[in-house]
Amino acid sequence: MFTKWTPMVVLAAALVAAVSLPMQAQDGEMAAPFGGEEDVAYAGKVWEAMNGYRNWKLSTPVYKGQSPHGAYVRLFSTYITVEGEAHPIIIKENFGGQGVSAEVATENPDEWLKAVTIMLQREEGYDSDNDNWFWVKFSPTGEVLKNPMDMKLAGRVAKGMPKGCIACHSNAGGDDYLFSNDE
Ligand code: HEC
């Protein structure tokens, strides 16, 4: 029995090694693909560069979203400049609470805003496996929120895990990580 299964065990070990390689930082230290100091610092710069997004011309009305983003959502998009480079960004405002509706969230967005989730496309090579998207979940005041494992939701969230931004968005039609352009 043991000899029969040995090749499987070796194969499984090789797979695990291959999967964990991208998580190895260049200096040899283990680094998670998201939630690190650099990710949070970059997220802070993104938040600053997003300032005034409610006045951007490219936006949707408030509409009924699908779980897990909130009962009602509103999208905004443009290019913003972070660290001297222009990047496309899509912002989603997520509204909720007892009595929320498209009307009240449109009239008084601050009162119903629960979170601001963003996707910003970074430079080539940032995350080639996933179209180089940088993901963040902000509180309404721009703090980076955490997942139940106490990891900050900024960066390649949650690369290699079965749930999270990347896993779910990789199911979007057109293989582009975007749901809003699907039928
Ligand atoms: C379980 C699936 C799922 C997870 C997990 C998820 N999303 Fe989404 N996301 C959606 C769906 C569905 C939409 C389409 C709009 C809607 O109905 O809310 C969407 C829309 C978006 C959009 C607008 C662009 C688009 O795709 O149309 C952004 C930005 C976004 N999500 C960011 C995030 C971030 C950041 C995370 C992780 C913190 C995340 N999402 C996790 C399902 C998910």
Residues whose N, C-alpha, C, O or C-beta is under 5 A from the ligand:
A	BS01	HEC	K64 G65 Q66 S67 P68 H69 V73 I90 I91 K92 T117 I118 M119 W135 V136 K137 L153 G164 C165 C168 Y177 L178 F179 S180 N181
